[in-house]
Amino acid sequence: MKLQAPQFSILLKDYSKFKSSKLYGRYLKEDDVLQNLRSLSYKFKIKNEGCSEEGRIITSFHLGKGKTKILIWSQMHGNETTTTKSVFDLLNYLNLNDEFTKELFEKCRLIIIPVLNPDGAVNYTRVNSNGVDLNRDAFQKTQAESKVLQTIYSNFKPDVCFNMHDQRTIFSAGKTNKPATLSFLSPSFNETRDINQIRKKSMSLISSANQLLQKFIPGQIGRYDDGFNINCIGDFFQKNGTPTVLFEAGHFPSDYEREETRKYIFISLLNMIIDVVNDEELKSTNEYFAIPENDKLYYDLIIKNILKGNRTLDLAVQYQETLIDDKIEFIPFIEKIDNLELFYGHRVIDAQNQSLKFKKHTTLKEGEILSSFKLNDNDFVM
């Protein structure tokens, strides 16, 4: 008998019932993560898998006893926290939903690593403490964190892997005015980007999640370019014969803390787990390739029609995420001054052919911080 999927609309409505509320925003404090690990250790088997380069413990949850095996890891990049929140929400959901969880655990085994790069997580950096991008270390395995993941992979021999990430706010879902709130990738296993049964499996899982997500965030799903790189962990595992899905948590309108995005990551992850357990029939690869490929058409802010000298131009601002006193500050940098009619802004201000005025010295040039300005007697603080 197949595992029955929950009503996802109800899950979204009742999300606060299992949301890890202490894990909020873009920066997750180490103590808050450890507290969540401790609270869940009373319900699920928890294991110390090894240590990071700076000696922090890399922890995993071992769930279930069924024959189907799924490996999930998050925060391979330390500044990509949304999927970590979603993973803890998933664990809370499984903790509260006894009937569903019992049936799931009879059918599958899960290993979940909430934070693979704890040093990068503390410092809010993409790389680990040695400055190495762990998602470019799959083949050489030079770093302790890479060795931990691949030891788990080798011993567990998963049937499917889920590789969880965040993406920048610049991405649109194709050449549209829709942000890529979620993006996915079925990685290539060779230079020619061939499609075998392994890739078809991961493509099918993505297509199924896309069908679900279109009901809630239509047009906001993107697909990543599948250029092959053996040093990327998804490409490496897919080449080794394990279907691997790359998740990318992106921007939902006005949600810079990514509290809405975490919900859609959660339901897509749960949907894929159920599909794997039920061994659903593979969907056509056409459905996967119908998902628009990500484009870089967004800026955080566009100020249109600014008078500069005797010209009218547009100005694009991009936020730089900066860790200050255990909180992420979004520092507004001028990214581009040009005609930007082919681009979109998560926020748009029309200067109506007026010049910007500044309270303090600011040079209107690319690379400058634009913290505040005055336009048509209105004050704008970034």
Helices and strands as residue ranges (DSSP letters): H 8-13, G 15-17, H 30-41, E 45-51, E 57-64, E 68-74, H 82-96, H 98-107, E 108-113, H 118-123, G 134-136, H 144-156, E 160-166, E 171-172, E 182-185, H 197-213, E 221-223, H 233-239, E 244-249, H 261-278, H 285-289, E 295-296, E 298-299, E 301-308, E 311-324, E 327-338, E 344-345, E 348-354, E 372-375, E 378-381
